[in-house]
Amino acid sequence: MNRPTIREVAISTELIIHGQKKGFTYKEAELLAVEQLKEGNATLVDVFTTRTSGDVYDLLEGDNVSQVLDTHNFVGLVTTGWAAPLTDDDVKTWSAPSKHPERRRVRLVIIADKGNVCAVIRFSDGDDEVIVDEGSATGSLNDALRKAIKRKRKGK
């Protein structure tokens, strides 16, 4: 079986999450265990929620991520929040996307293996609009995820 690309797995996982109709306001972020399946030309994934937390960064503490990667092909995060365009003027004026007049509600699905990260963002006001970012994300969540991927499991 050829291994699907991380992009294929991220898009497939996001479509599963979207199909579950969970909306765009989660009370808790989810840590996912994602298993690859490939049948012919189709990339299929099986997704399990392993932990939840009101703070997505809590899911990246300890060895939660390494535990998932020891037993599954990919680890995932799902969270919701606000996004807003940022220009130099916005950075000076608006302290948080939730306060920005052009804010949009989003759901973020991030998939990672031991070396790659791919994120899929879907906007609540445009059901068919998704943004796929393979490996170019920056910021504190990306940094925390990459650090968690490198962290070794205790006792291993």
N, C-alpha and C positions, 0 to 999 in steps of 0.2 A: 504494500500500500504506500503510495507516495504521500508524503506529509503535505497537508494544505498549507498555504502561506498564512502568516499571522493576519494579514489583511482579510483573507477569506474567512478565517475563524472569527475575527472581530465583527465582520458584517453579518455572518450567520448568527452569532450570539445576540447581536443587537436586534435582529429580526425576531428571534425567539422572545426576547424581553418585550419587544414592541407588541408581538402577538398575544402576550399575556395580559395586555391592556391594563397595566399597573399605573398608568398615568405619568404625571410629571412632578408630583409632590410626594416624595418618599419620606416617611418618618425616620427611617434608618437606611443607611447605606448597606450594600450587600457585598460580601466577599464570595466569589464564585469559584468552583472547581469546574474546569471545562475540558471535556474529553473530545478528541478528534475522531471523526468517523468519515470515511470517504467511500462513496459508492459511485463507480464510473466517473463521470465528470462533475458530480455534485459534491460539494463540501457540506457535511452535516456535522453538527456538534451536539453533545449532550451536556446540559448545564445543571449544576447543583448548587444551591446556596449553602455555604458552609458556616457562615457567621454573619451577624448583622450588628450594626452599632449606629447610634445617633451621630457619631463623629467618624467620617471616613478615615481619618488619620489613625484612629484607634485600631482599625482593622489591619493597618500596616505595621503595628508594633509587634514586638516579640517575634515568634517564629511561625505566625499564621500563614504567611505567604510561602515560606519554604516547605511547610507541611503539605500544602496543596501541590506545589511543584514536585514533591517527592513521589506523589501518587497519581498525578494527572499531567497531561501535556501542557495545559495552560492554566493560568490564574486570571481571574477577572474581578473588576470592581464595577458596581452600578450605583450611581448617585444622581440626585437632581439638584437643581439650583437655578440661579439667575446668570445670564450672560448679557453683556452690553458692549457696544463698540467702544474702542478706546483710541482716542487721538491724544495728542499732547495736551490740548485744552481740557479734555475729559479727565485726565490724570490729575490736573490741578483742581478741577471743580467737583468731581464726584468721587467719594471715598469708597463706595461699594457698588457693584453692578445692580444690586436690588434697589438702589436709590436713583439710578439713571433713568431719564425719561424714555429712552429707547430700549429698555430692558426687555428681555425675552426669556421665558421659562424653557429650560433645557433638561434633557436626560443624557447623562454621560455614561457610556459603556467603555471600559478600558480592558484590553486583553494583553497579557504578557506571557512570554516564556522566559527561559533563563537568559536570553540575550536581546529580545525585541519587545517593543511596546507599540500597540496600535489602539487609537481611540476613535469612537464613533459618537458623534453628537447629533441628537435629534431635537428639533424645536417643537414646542407644543402648538405653536400657531401655524405650522406648515408641515402637516403630517408626512409629506413626501420629501421634505428637505432634510438631508443628512450631510454631515461633514465627516470625512474620514481622514484622520491624521496618523500616518504611519511613521513614527520615530522622530518627528520634529517638534513635539510638544515641549514646552518649558514651564517652569513654575514649581511651586512647592509640592503639589500633589504628584507631579511627574518625578520630582527629586525623591520624595518619600517612597514611591513605588520602586524606583530603581535601587534605592538603598535596601528596601525590604527583600528584593530579589537576590541581592548579593549576600544578605545575612544568612549565616549557617544555622541550621537547627541545633538546639541545645542537645548535647549527648550524641551528636553525629560527627 
